[in-house]
């Protein structure tokens, strides 16, 4: 059986606005207009409509894939025949998230290389990507729609230089590129003689690119059955473009999450079976970057540890995604509790992992529909460039002076430095004698929470099992004590995902940014900066963008061991929560 075994929507307290939104979508022929690529479904402005019309190629994804499957299988066979045992994908955001889902959720085909995604500028992450596998057995897939992504180009320069230093034969043949026609990466790839250059259809935006070369070149290298994948996706397109709402799960899903957001339940809490966790990363970007603009949007809460129903704030809408073969009893129990409180709950059960093909399509259509409900253009990203521009300014200053312009810490406590704007610092230290402790600062920061707020933990660190454990603990403790949704992401990865919503979305949000001194920095070839300085510049650039909008943003900088620093922050949070926890 293909397709979800079940999609059950229980609208709860938003039943009336959901029904009204669904009726309006049917009356306005939203599905038909989407099928016809009618940009007026979202915006009347000619400028927006021009952009939208050049971003709807993803609707042809399954048919496109059917025609490209043989070519992709041949490329994958060529890679296997040459003895490559790992593919290292250098990419960010839409270029990396679908491949990460496929690599971590699907089963490798016979003889296929492993596939790892490198979407970090953290020196430790770069170093571990190099040390974890033989570089001479690694195919590097350089993936960027624009071809100007600073992280990806820096990674490419580093690994190409390393292979040259190792005197590996035919260095250029160990790289392939996925990009748009005419991009800077296409020119670079051809000039430097990369093995292959895959030119993606230019009318597909990055976050909608799962069923294009960006997702399917990695899928082929993993040995997946592309014809079967395309067939499932094609059936999903047929279902998701059906005019009958009773048959169209994507229409109902988009109507419900859009109506819930308009009704004050804008925190879309994604709860998945453990093996499907990576799908949450992909949905997070798709929903946040598509809807988080014009002071509006749906805030996806991905990966938050499960808790008791009483710990969840009333501004949430819930989606559970599980496999028929992998029941999650505690998730079912939480759903039963929350539905009794009137919380909207959408339950999706997949028959098997190959249903990811249909799930990609379903969420793409649902997100486009939710954009129509919210009255925004789901295909642009007006605020993404802002942090990039601020980072570029900081990098120029670093190249000029040799140091990162991060200013002086406001306080130091147990190896952790605190940085804050003048306004935030005054509110954190008012009527406080002497040297403020980390515990006091965090307690006062969390006490700034207002109704409808969320807290985002922004970690410019390497993603490891230890950091994941530390952040899961922090998220659970803060959520349970303060009754606030707690999001978490790694920089610069999140800048290409939910970062758009942080700047352009609803005027809520509190941000705790965590950076660390680079223990062993690494140079970026052909650049005046190192990976450590680039990572810190990206952190500071985003901090400036958030502060310019008046968002409470506290930066904690770890001097020394990251593990010890996170433990220190966790202990300070625990002590602070004792004083502010609700009864």
Helices and strands as residue ranges (DSSP letters): E 6-10, G 12-14, H 15-27, H 30-35, G 39-41, H 46-53, G 57-60, H 61-81, E 86-90, G 93-95, H 97-105, E 114-118, H 123-131, G 135-137, E 138-143, H 150-165, G 171-174, E 175-180, H 184-191, E 196-200, G 206-208, H 213-221, H 226-240, H 249-262, E 267-272, G 274-276, H 277-291, E 299-302, G 309-311, E 316-323, H 329-340, E 345-350, G 353-355, H 356-374, H 384-401, E 411-413, E 416-419, H 422-429, H 438-446, E 454-459, H 465-482, E 485-490, G 493-496, H 499-504, E 510-516, H 531-547, E 552-558, H 562-580
